């Protein structure tokens, strides 16, 4: 299995709440329909504005297909204005 981390920092607390809402209300339902998707979590920095989306995939190929998908690009487009800079994306193999 593969774990994908998408890391971003929001500009302020209001934008962190908006980011969280978009993730929960719009992005999670899309993820659940993706082939190979196993689970996801959102971690938010204690007393900070950094957020990490953690998704787990059955194969590297399914993970990379989602990363290049229209659904992911739409999520980035809907949230990019809330961030300081761009997302950082990391992929790990679970052992």
Secondary structure, DSSP 4 states (H G I P E B T S, - for coil): -EEEEEEEEBSSHHHHHHHHHHIIIIIHHHHHHSTTEEEEEEEE-TTS-EEEEEEEESSHHHHHHHHTSHHHHHHHHHHGGGBSS--EEEEEE--
